[in-house]
Amino acid sequence: MSETLYFEDLTVGRTFDSASRAVSDAMIRAFAELSGDRHPLHLDDDFARKTPFGERIAHGLLGLSVASGLLDDLAVIRMSIVAFAGLEWKFRGPVRIGDSVRFHMKVARARGAGAAQGLVVFESRLVNQREETVQEGTWSLIVRKRA
């Protein structure tokens, strides 16, 4: 979609699905440097093999960041979003090196917040290539109304 959607367009029940994005070793290493989270679960094969995951996995917050980027890639509210107001988020499963993740959003609630904007709550899920939900929760976004 390339059309900008506004508060009025985000009716309860409307859904959005992103394209997919592969999570690479390079992304994990770059995120470790950017965030300062250099836990060996993400960077050390020998350490990770001894964990319940059996291999290195992506940082949970890297998955959340990728979801944010996938939302931006959709471009449906890129020009109308005012602010990210909050989230409730659960990490349900690992994002593994080589996984391809997609982001699903559904408008759960919407209420006006003045003459110029409204608050939209999205039920959101990050899923891998096997359609397993790896992260989920709600995102609350402030979105402009039409002029």
N, C-alpha and C positions, 0 to 999 in steps of 0.2 A: 504494500500500500504506500502511496506517496501523498495522498490527501491528508492534510492536517485535520485531526478531529479535535473537537472542543468539548467542554463539559456536557453540553446538551446532546452530543452525539454518543456519549458513553452511558447508554441505558443498561439497566440491570439485566444480566444474562448475556450481554454481548461478549464474544470471545475473540481472542487474538492468539495466533501461533507463530512463533518465530521460525526462521531457518535454523539449521544446525551449525554448531561450531565444534571442531575437534580440540580436545585438551591435550597439549603436548608436554613433553619433558621440559622443553625450553620455556614454556609458559610457567610451569611450576617453579623452575629455578629463578626466573625473572620475578615472580611474585614473592618468593622467599627473600630476595634481595630488596625489593621495593618495600615489603612489609616489615622486614627484620625477623620474620618467623622462619628460622632455619632448623626447625625440629627435624630430627633424622627420619621420621616417618615419611617425610616428603622428599628427602634428599639422599638417604643412605639405603642402598639395596639390601645390604646384609642385615641392618637393623630392622627394616620393614618386613623382611621374610619371616622374622620371628614374632610378628604381630598377628592378630586375628585376620588382618587383611591379606597377609602373605606376600605383599608387594607394596611398593611406594604408591601413595595416593595424592591427589591434589588437596590443597588446603580447602577447608570448608568455605572460607571467605573468598577464595578464588572462584569457587562455583557461584557464589552470590554475585561477585563482580562480573563474571561472564554473563549471568542472567541480566544484569543491568545493561550490559553492552548489547545483548540480544534484543532487549526492549528498545534501545536507541536505534538499532538496525531496522526495526519495524517502521520507524519514522512516523508512526500514526499520531503521537503526541509530542514529538520532538520540539515543535514550535509553539505548543500550547501549554506545556508543563511549566509550572511556576516553581514547585519545590517537591522534594521527596519528604513527606511528613512523618513517616514512621513505618515500621514493619514488625511483624511477629513471624519468626522463622524457625523451622525445624530442619535439622540435618538427618535425613532418613537412611542414607546409604553413601558409600564412597563414590567419588568421581575418580576413575582410574586413568592412567596415562593411555591415551589413544581413544578414550570414550568420546563420543560425539553427542553433545547435549543440545536440547531445544527447550524453549521457554513457552509455557502456556499461561494465559491470563484470562480471567473471567470477571466482569464487573459484578461485584457482590452488593455494593451499596454506593449511593451517590447522594450528596446533599449540598445545597448551596451554602456558600460561605461568604456572603456579600454579593454586591451587584456585579463584580468583575470575575469571580472565580468560584470554584466548588471543590469539595473534597470527594475523591473517588477512591473506594477501597476495592482492590482486586484480589481475588483468590488466585494464587500463583503457584506454579509447579515448574521445577527444573527436572527434565527427564532425560535418560540416556537413550542410546540407540536401541535398547531392548524394551523401551517404554516403561522402564522402572523409574519410579519417582525417587530421586536422590535428595531433593530439597523441596520444601513447600511451606506455604504460609500466606500471609496477607501483606500487601503493600498498600500504603495510603499515600496518595499523590494529590497535590493541589494543582488543579487544571483551570486554565482561563476559560471564561465564557466567551461566546461570540461578541464582537463589538456591537 
